[in-house]
Every structure is written in C-alpha cells, then in structure tokens.
Amino acid sequence: MEIVVPDLGDVHEIKLIRWLADASGLVNAGAPLAELEADKAVFVVEAPSAGRVRPSVGPGASVRAGQSLGQLEAC
C-alpha cells in the first residue's frame, strides 16, 4: 500500500520534516509515520493499515499532495 501526502487544501509548498517510524519497522494502522510542514504548520501522516514501512523520500524533501512517500508492505 502506498503512503501518500494528504491533500492539505490550498497549500503549495510541503516539506517532509522527518519519519516517525523506523525504516523497515513494523507499524499498526493509525500509527504516526511522518511529519510534514506546510505554511508553518506541522501535519502527521498516519499509517492507513498495519505493515512494514519502506520510505522512498528522505527528510527535507519538498513534496506535493498525492505524491508517494513510500510503501507500507503487509506482513
């Protein structure tokens, strides 16, 4: 399952601040995965389901709504 940047409304610049889940770590559904910053506000991306985190974007990267941050592989 893909981990995507949520639609944050009329926001043009979004930055991945950090991953909250360890790379290759197991998480439960609803667990916080990453922090995004947009318009000086911080948003948390949660796991849509349980699985193993496989990030494809690193901290500091500029991202956009709908963009993939990585994969959540079923265990």
N, C-alpha and C positions, 0 to 999 in steps of 0.2 A: 504494500500500500504506500502510496506517495505521501510525503509530508509537504504540504504546500503553504505558502504565505497567504494568510486570510485577506479578504477584501477589507481594508481599513477606511473605506469611504473615499473622500476627495484628498487622498494623500499621494504625493508624487515621489517622495524620497523615503525609502525604508532601508534600514541597515540592520543586519544580523549582529547583535551585540555579543552573544555567547550561547553556546549549547549548555543546557542544564542537565542533560542526560549524557552519560559517558558513551563515546563511540563504541559500537558493538555491544552496548549494555542493553539489558532487558528492562522493559518498562510496562506498566499496566495502562489500560485505557484511561484517559483523563490525566495522566501524569504530565507535568510540565516538561517540555522538550527543549525549547529555545526562547530567548528573549529578543524581541525586535524593537527598534526605536524608530518612531515616526513623529515628526512635529514636536519633538522634545518630550514625548510620552512613550512609556515602555509598555509593550504588549507581550503576553506569553502565549506561545503556540503549544497546545496540548496534544497528546497522542490520541489519534482517532480510534485506536484499538491497541491491544497488547502486542508486543513484539520486540524485535531486536533493532536498534537504531543504527542506520548506515548513512551518516551525513555526506552530502555532496557539495556543500557550500561552507566555507570557513568563516569564523568571526571577522567582522569588519567589512564583509562584502555588502555591496548595495544590491538589493533585491526588489522585486515588484510583486504586486498582488497576483496570485495564481502561479507564481514560479515555484518550482520544486526545490526544497531544501535538502532532500534526501529520501531515503526509503525506510519503511517500517516493515521488516520481514517477520512473517508469522513464525512462531516457534512450535 
